């Protein structure tokens, strides 16, 4: 019996039937996936990665490679916490969509309404829809020459330039340009419309509902429990050197990229998204629909046939099912979290080093997955 039949486990959302698993075919599947990662993470003494693939909520591949911390020698495990960087954006997007569902916000609520203290006329033309889809036209003009600022700036400080912005880069809704500050605005929007501090809201209405007990935001440079460090290869020293907080920028912001979590905890998040624990089917459909297609000159995230929804990239390759995913990059951490909703497949790949071709690896794994299903 083929893995195509064997891996079609139950999911009421998509009507997939449960079947028994062939040990022979599953062994072959796991061997092929493992070979891809062993070619990259071929030294157990070097920075590594955690990989988890599930179908129908059941784990079909889980393996860890290399070190989470070169100083202590701690191995990467399925419960190691990684900075997932921009993959954090989907959590903020869901929080904002929850407020839309409650009628406290609308996707057509303008920035002038959300931030009445900012009086520039062009803010009347930028809506929550534009912020969530990277189509606002707001340029990212944060001052990266001030080293202290880029290492310590909070969400509020990182978006303070918007109070004095003189012009947009393009008319809202006409182009895609990936911007961290527009997602950092969620740090202020959520409390203004929920009455709760951003962190409290996220823990109460997002992490807790998803059962993510050990997931948290980076805060004030404190070490996250059971966490990995990010690393970058240094040619001069001939070794990997730590490259996360203190060496790289913008760990202090939260709404756009400050979450630390593990692959097992992130799997809980995927289940919560699938099962409607944190949002409605309407919100899910809007988030997983591309509102703008990426062009080859996109400043971040270009892949063929890829658009951006609300907090998610959406890839619609002819002849293949839709892949919904996001990537994250910061301080040596290189992150991918993707899924095929119609087949209830999730694939996450969290790395502690950045000298890899992430999307080449990811595309090879999807080839293997689709060849077996």
C-alpha atoms as one frame of an Amber mdcrd trajectory, in Angstrom:
protein
   0.000   0.000   0.000   1.435   3.410  -0.999   2.104   6.296   1.321  -0.313
   8.282  -0.855  -3.088   6.234   0.730  -1.416   5.639   4.026  -0.820   9.298
   4.892  -4.405  10.434   4.285  -5.416  10.575   7.921  -8.534  12.054   9.342
  -9.390  15.700   9.361 -12.987  16.801   9.501 -12.094  20.181   8.052 -11.072
  18.685   4.725 -12.825  15.334   4.882  -9.747  13.096   4.741 -10.169   9.465
   5.820  -7.883   7.700   8.271  -5.846   4.714   7.133  -3.095   2.501   8.530
   0.577   3.371   7.937   2.908   1.125   5.966   6.192   0.876   7.845   8.109
   0.192   4.631   6.818   3.242   2.765   7.067   5.490   5.796  10.664   4.384
   6.339  11.487   5.326   2.762   9.807   8.721   3.169  11.754   9.468   6.347
  15.035   8.343   4.814  14.609  10.702   1.868  13.756  13.663   4.084  16.615
  12.889   6.448  19.104  12.683   3.569  18.271  16.239   2.537  18.976  17.635
   5.982  22.025  15.461   6.665  23.679  16.918   3.568  23.420  20.375   5.147
  23.730  19.596   8.857  26.470  17.014   8.509  28.484  17.927  11.626  26.745
  17.243  14.959  29.170  19.628  16.696  28.028  22.648  14.657  24.844  24.771
  14.765  21.835  22.727  13.759  18.112  22.581  13.159  14.826  21.060  14.230
  12.469  19.607  11.618   8.872  18.479  12.089   6.385  17.255   9.488   2.816
  16.331  10.369  -0.167  15.067   8.409  -3.623  14.981   9.885  -2.138  16.183
  13.177   0.109  13.104  13.377   3.886  13.340  13.282   5.370  11.586  10.248
   8.887  13.032  10.554  10.684  14.607  13.493  14.420  14.943  13.704  16.990
  17.336  15.156  20.491  18.089  13.975  23.515  19.721  15.585  23.796  22.168
  18.440  21.464  24.720  19.928  24.277  26.324  21.939  27.943  25.963  21.018
  29.129  27.274  24.392  27.226  24.769  26.531  27.166  22.018  23.916  23.385
  21.664  24.203  21.853  19.720  21.335  18.865  20.908  19.360  15.745  19.053
  20.531  12.065  19.212  19.502  11.446  21.455  22.533  14.338  23.862  21.893
  13.068  27.434  21.600  14.142  29.350  18.498  13.579  32.972  17.638  11.107
  32.530  14.787  11.627  36.124  13.628   9.087  37.198  10.990   7.051  34.023
  11.331   5.785  35.905  14.406   3.818  38.222  12.095   1.028  35.685  11.655
   0.329  35.769  15.407  -0.150  39.545  15.291  -2.281  39.175  12.167  -4.558
  36.686  13.917  -4.890  39.017  16.915  -5.985  41.854  14.636  -8.412  39.585
  12.784  -9.892  38.542  16.130 -10.655  42.207  16.803 -12.219  42.467  13.343
 -14.408  39.450  14.142 -15.512  41.176  17.357 -16.504  44.305  15.448 -13.932
  46.437  17.256 -11.989  46.973  14.034 -12.645  46.703  10.320 -10.258  45.811
   7.544 -11.201  49.226   6.164 -10.372  51.073   9.387  -7.864  53.729   8.371
  -4.614  54.681  10.035  -6.115  58.119  10.658  -8.788  56.404  12.749  -6.319
  54.094  14.525  -3.762  56.866  15.115  -5.673  60.171  15.141  -2.592  61.905
  16.540  -0.921  61.405  13.149  -2.539  64.036  10.982  -0.914  63.510   7.591
  -3.648  63.284   4.906  -2.229  60.121   3.328  -3.017  58.135   6.496  -6.690
  58.462   5.534  -5.925  56.236   2.517  -4.103  53.458   4.398  -6.293  50.750
   5.940  -5.752  47.748   8.177  -5.998  45.642   5.018  -2.944  47.450   3.636
  -0.964  47.023   6.852  -1.643  43.282   6.970  -0.768  42.690   3.305   2.413
  44.822   3.017   0.738  47.179   0.554   0.597  50.367   2.652   3.238  52.355
   0.789   4.850  53.383   4.096   8.640  53.432   3.649  10.916  51.899   6.273
  13.155  54.825   7.225  14.303  53.670  10.645  17.760  54.954  11.518  20.093
  51.965  11.266  23.209  54.077  11.806  22.464  54.350  15.524  23.704  50.993
  16.822  22.129  51.394  20.250  18.771  52.184  18.679  18.684  49.180  16.381
  19.640  46.855  19.226  17.142  48.149  21.762  14.286  49.911  19.942  10.805
  48.776  20.964   7.815  48.540  18.637   6.731  52.041  19.623  10.198  53.514
  19.122  10.653  51.720  15.793   7.443  53.219  14.400   7.904  56.721  15.850
   9.132  58.022  12.488   5.582  57.663  11.155   4.495  60.706  13.169   6.748
  62.858  10.982   6.583  60.955   7.684   6.346  63.360   4.754   5.383  61.069
   1.868   4.504  57.515   0.925   6.650  55.361  -1.311   3.652  54.379  -3.460
  -0.116  54.652  -3.419  -1.650  52.218  -0.898  -2.809  48.961  -2.434  -0.883
  49.329  -5.692   2.315  47.441  -4.819   3.866  44.931  -2.418   6.781  45.975
  -0.245   7.568  43.917   2.822   7.855  46.168   5.879   8.456  45.343   9.525
   7.199  48.687  10.920   3.677  48.205   9.567   3.369  44.992  11.591   5.003
  46.660  14.599   1.970  48.969  14.637  -0.040  46.000  15.944   1.718  46.524
  19.274  -0.269  49.756  19.632  -3.419  48.830  17.704  -4.211  45.748  19.813
  -4.345  47.588  23.162  -6.183  50.571  21.682  -9.022  48.349  20.498  -8.949
  45.529  23.074  -8.211  47.443  26.282  -5.419  44.972  27.121  -1.656  45.330
  26.929  -0.250  43.692  23.825   1.674  41.006  25.724  -1.289  40.188  27.971
  -3.629  39.983  24.996  -1.304  37.679  23.057  -0.801  35.311  25.973  -4.492
  35.214  26.879  -6.135  35.109  23.459  -3.433  33.592  21.247  -0.818  31.474
  23.030  -3.117  30.102  25.733  -5.908  29.238  23.300  -3.399  27.347  21.195
  -1.931  25.516  24.205   1.488  27.130  23.731   2.611  27.077  27.361   6.308
  27.706  26.741   6.093  30.301  23.968   6.998  33.887  24.772   8.361  37.129
  23.407  11.959  38.141  23.741  12.193  40.809  26.472  14.991  43.130  27.536
  17.766  40.761  26.517  16.840  38.106  29.053  17.660  34.548  28.109  14.705
  32.476  26.994  14.390  29.118  28.809  15.706  26.148  26.812  16.596  28.444
  23.936  18.975  28.196  21.025  21.410  30.839  19.869  21.749  31.981  16.295
  25.108  31.681  14.537  26.929  33.042  11.512  30.110  31.712   9.921  33.116
  33.999  10.458  35.799  33.586   7.785  38.421  35.415   9.823  37.975  33.127
  12.816  37.207  30.034  10.761  34.266  29.109  12.929  30.640  29.853  13.717
  30.142  32.837  16.034  27.078  33.808  18.007  25.011  36.337  16.095  21.748
  36.889  17.969  20.796  39.474  20.595  23.693  41.859  21.203  25.180  41.068
  17.805  22.140  41.630  15.587  19.306  44.106  15.482  15.629  44.438  16.362
  15.198  41.565  18.802  13.426  43.998  21.130  10.373  44.448  18.881   7.566
  41.956  19.348   4.657  42.350  16.961   6.783  41.766  13.865   9.237  39.120
  14.994   9.956  38.621  18.680   8.528  35.176  19.427  10.598  32.284  20.775
   9.028  28.851  20.400   9.821  25.238  19.515   8.681  23.072  16.620   6.425
  21.085  18.936   4.813  24.218  20.326   4.434  25.630  16.828   2.627  22.436
  15.831   0.053  23.319  18.498  -0.357  26.684  16.799  -0.959  24.996  13.459
  -3.624  22.793  15.055  -5.273  25.883  16.572  -5.342  27.614  13.180  -6.747
  24.501  11.517  -9.368  23.775  14.156 -10.653  27.335  14.537  -9.501  27.760
  18.138  -8.160  31.262  17.533 -10.193  32.556  14.579 -13.148  31.964  12.316
 -13.194  30.196   8.939 -13.814  33.593   7.325 -10.652  35.059   8.857  -8.665
  31.980   7.888  -9.845  32.208   4.284  -8.878  35.888   4.062  -5.458  35.285
   5.618  -4.725  32.395   3.241  -5.809  34.326   0.124  -3.110  36.260  -1.760
  -4.094  39.937  -1.867  -1.034  40.948  -3.872   1.361  38.890  -5.998   5.113
  39.193  -5.485   7.268  40.287  -8.397  10.905  39.217  -8.973  12.120  42.571
  -7.629  10.258  42.087  -4.311  12.387  43.187  -1.361  11.664  39.989   0.594
  10.095  36.616   0.000   9.956  36.260  -3.771   9.219  32.791  -5.103   7.379
  32.015  -8.343   3.590  32.050  -8.026   3.695  33.549  -4.535   1.418  36.227
  -3.121   0.859  37.668   0.339  -2.306  37.255   2.385  -2.623  38.541   5.943
   0.539  37.457   7.749   1.185  34.560   5.355   2.833  33.968   2.009   0.650
  31.921  -0.334   2.152  29.837  -3.144  -0.158  28.599  -5.885   1.969  26.558
  -8.300   0.012  25.120 -11.240  -0.582  21.402 -10.753   0.077  21.500  -7.018
  -2.056  22.287  -3.962  -1.729  25.681  -2.321   1.141  26.105   0.158   0.673
  28.671   2.923   3.863  29.623   4.744   6.131  32.241   6.225   9.860  32.636
   6.629  11.866  34.324   9.351  15.424  35.614   9.469  17.234  37.328  12.310
  20.499  36.958  14.165  21.518  33.679  12.523  18.088  32.101  12.984  16.628
  30.891   9.687  13.018  29.761   9.947  10.361  28.205   7.719   6.826  27.206
   8.678   4.520  25.983   5.920   1.401  23.940   5.317  -0.923  22.532   2.685
  -4.347  23.206   4.235  -6.331  21.067   1.811  -4.258  17.991   2.711  -3.649
  18.931   6.349   0.121  18.759   5.990   2.456  20.972   8.025   6.209  21.269
   7.631   8.433  23.369   9.887  12.175  23.803   9.755  13.955  25.920  12.397
  17.701  26.513  11.938  20.355  28.073  14.213  22.583  29.147  11.307  22.045
  31.302   8.263  24.593  29.995   5.734  22.033  27.731   4.093  19.811  27.920
   1.040  16.555  27.625   2.956  14.150  27.683   0.034  16.186  25.151  -1.938
  15.911  22.801   1.042  12.221  23.578   1.504  11.402  22.990  -2.154  13.189
  19.629  -2.103  11.207  18.562   0.952   7.899  19.557  -0.649   8.910  17.537
  -3.721   9.412  14.511  -1.489   6.155  15.091   0.375   4.127  15.435  -2.816
   5.787  12.373  -4.351   4.484  10.252  -1.475   1.015  11.740  -1.138
